[in-house]
């Protein structure tokens, strides 16, 4: 049995949160890479954390486009820069 995926309302709730998390993890990654060697465990984990959030955001953006093509808006997961 196929799972239903997120509703449009759920995408609209999680999209901005994931965009914020991605910005936070990117900021933290840069801070850590400026504080620890790039090839250290901290550096590798920081890059991996940022990539995981960015990949999840991208995948959910694609899922929304596929599951809700009429209501899809790219700005749900990629809001305009303020």
C-alpha positions in Angstrom: 0.0 0.0 0.0 1.4 3.4 -1.0 1.7 6.0 1.7 -0.1 9.3 1.0 2.8 11.8 1.4 2.4 15.2 2.9 -0.7 17.4 2.3 -0.2 20.9 0.7 -0.8 22.4 4.1 2.0 20.2 5.6 4.4 21.1 2.8 3.6 24.8 3.5 4.3 24.3 7.2 7.5 22.3 6.8 9.0 24.2 3.8 9.9 27.4 5.6 11.2 25.4 8.6 13.5 23.4 6.4 14.7 26.5 4.7 15.5 28.0 8.1 17.2 24.8 9.2 19.3 24.7 6.1 20.4 28.3 6.7 21.3 27.5 10.3 23.2 24.3 9.4 25.1 26.2 6.7 26.0 29.0 9.1 27.2 26.4 11.7 29.1 24.4 9.1 31.0 27.5 8.0 31.7 28.4 11.6 33.0 24.9 12.4 35.1 24.7 9.2 36.7 28.0 10.2 37.4 26.6 13.7 38.4 23.0 13.0 40.4 21.3 10.3 38.3 20.5 7.2 39.2 16.8 7.3 38.6 16.4 11.1 35.6 14.4 12.3 33.9 17.7 13.3 34.4 19.1 9.7 33.1 16.0 8.0 30.0 15.8 10.3 29.3 19.5 9.8 29.4 19.1 6.0 27.2 15.9 6.2 24.6 17.7 8.4 24.3 20.6 6.1 24.0 18.3 3.1 21.4 16.1 4.7 19.1 19.1 5.4 19.7 20.5 1.9 19.0 17.1 0.3 15.8 16.6 2.4 14.6 20.1 1.4 15.2 19.4 -2.3 13.5 16.0 -2.2 10.4 17.4 -0.4 10.3 20.2 -3.0 10.3 17.6 -5.8 7.7 15.5 -3.9 5.3 18.5 -3.6 5.7 19.2 -7.4 5.0 15.6 -8.2 2.1 15.0 -5.7 0.4 18.4 -5.9 1.3 19.9 -9.3 -1.6 22.4 -9.3 -0.8 23.8 -5.9 3.0 23.6 -6.3 5.0 26.7 -5.6 8.8 26.7 -5.7 8.7 29.4 -2.9 7.4 26.9 -0.4 10.8 25.3 0.1 12.9 28.1 -1.5 11.5 31.3 -0.1 12.7 34.6 -1.5 15.8 36.1 0.1 15.0 39.0 2.4 
